[in-house]
Amino acid sequence: MAHASLDTFRAITDRNVLRLQEAKQAGRKVVGQYCIYTPLEMVLAAGAIPVSLCGTKNDSIPAAEAMLPRTLCPLIKSSFGFALQDSCPYLAASDLVVADTTCDGKKKMFELLAKRKPVFVLQLPQTQDADAITSWRRQLELFKDRLEQDFGIELTEAGLRDAIALSDRFRQALKRVLDLGRRKPSPLSGMELMEVAFRASFMPDYEERIRELNALADAFESDGVGAAPASAPRIVLTGVPTGMGSHKVVQLLQDCGASVVCIDNCSCYKKVRDNPEASGDALDVLAARSLDIPCAVMSPNPGRYAAVGKLARDFAADAVVDLTWQGCQTYDVESFSLRGFVHEDLGLPYLQIVTDYAEADTEQLRIRIEAFLEMLA
């Protein structure tokens, strides 16, 4: 019964592109985004459709390497390759692309992308103190001006508050699904948890997102069947974004006998983390909430250690695996400190995996993962 609901969810989300095209034909505007620092509530309040943009396939990377360095992060190359090939329907449908300056590679790629699509760049602070929130609030004001100018609308306080409430309902529905991993054994595999979060991010209708995610949670909450044996090592996977096409490590962990019960990245659990208390108007709230995300681009970044610690406890993890894309300097450097935290503060085994989207190192990674899991046993 529960997995029939998952099949239904897949069938519905297989129609995401068609639904988006129908909405465009009906006059709706579309705003594409690459990063969860972008406050999608502002897009919703503008009456537009916020959608994630493609960037998880290896197929688009060769085209990008004609202009970008081969040593660059595969996420950046894949994203730009989709633009060069005009092969991402969500990017093609976007009337505006919002880009956050999370790293130097992305900043320079956005300069190239702006020659092909209308791009608005949010200058993301690299700290999370009061001054940074003030600066970030100013960036949101500029984004508000751009939305009003491009779409001929007015973003009101009431509209923003309604959009915040809608977004919170979506986050709660997705959290219900992702929190199923807390059960022993988890009724959903790591691949299924990732797939649900990935597919939901492309659904143009937020009410449909909420309805279908809650239906999934209802089905699996009443299902006592585990996706892996109860004895399988429980893994919290942290680090860089993953999605369908860049799922190699999630699949390998699963194939080697582990149960990935939580994926702590911006494509999964970072979307549903608890928001900080914030006062003021809607832009104050959005500035405080969105800037609180503990990405490795922040320096210092104590929130990530707090988040990994809480998730390791909440999901009863047996180990932490840290995934880093090749060329992602922020996550790669931070891995040293994270290793110490996991070993010393959590008392758990830790494994860092540095890879890219290609399959060339699959067997080498399989050997490392199998050896790591044998150590846990």
Phi, psi and omega in degrees: 000312183296316182287339171294324176294324177293322176296321177296318178299317178297318181296321179293314183285344172297342181262013182303314182296317179298317179297321180294318179296322178295320179295320178297317179296332179276001175101003180286144174271153182233135178238119178270148180219149181255345192217149182281358170291336177295123179283095184295342177302327180291324177292316178299318180295336178278359181079010180262174181253117174274132178225148171288156180248154185293143178183024185239014182249141177285335185302329185274352186290317181305321179295320181293327183290353173289340181236335184251154178297142178295335181278359181287156178307135182296332178297317179292315181296318180296316180300315181288326178299322177299322179293317180296322182274351186052045187247007176254110183297333180286323175290319179299325182280345187288128173278339179208141175248130178258128184235133180253136183278068182281336179205164183296321180299317179294319181303315181287325177296322180297329177298319178289320181296326182296343177280351184243333181220153172295122184235134171246123184261123173269118181279096187283126173297156180255009173232173184231032179268184184299319179297322180294321179296320177299316178296318181293323176301320178296322177296322178292326175297319178294322176296319177301314179300319181294317178298316181295320181291311185289323188255359177062041182231175174236125177275114182260161177299317180297318179296320178294319179296319178296321180292323177298318179296319178295316179298320179296322178295322176296314181300318179295322179292317178294322179297323178302319180290312183294329179286352174298337178295346178289338182290155177241111353280162178293134179284346179242139176285167176299320178298321180290319177301314180295318182297318180297311180298320181295309182296321181297328184292347179256001181283122184286337183258110183294324178296323177292319175307309184297314182298314184288323177293319177294325177295320177297313181299318179300315183295315184280336177294333180263005181254122183269006183275132178271149178283340179219161177302151180299337181276353182296137178301132183269123187245130164265119178263121180241168176120221189284164180297150174228157177196180179294118186114330175241035187263011189309312185289322177300315180295319180295316178302317180293314181297329182276000173107003178273160173246107177280104188266342180209135178244103184269079175212179188281354173266351179230259196288335177298338178291337189241010181295158181296138179274147176288156174294136181215139178244173180103198180278183186299321179292325174299315180296313181295322179296314181293319184290312185288324181288344182286349183298127186273066176282154181293349176289342179282140181219112000285173185225057183296335181299330181292319181294319177298319181293314180298319179298315180295317181293322178299321178286312184297326183259011177049053184289145172266343181193163176241130175246129184251114182263129180231129173283143176302133181090355178270090188294322184297312180289326181293315179294319183292341182299328180298313179291323180294321178302313180298319179297314182295317180291310191274318183272323182262340181066034183242153172294152184221139176223125172261135177240122176250121184204187174227197183279341186290161183267359189301326184260015186302312183291324176297317178294323180300317180297316179297316182292318178299319179295320178296316181291325175297322177298321179296322182293000000 
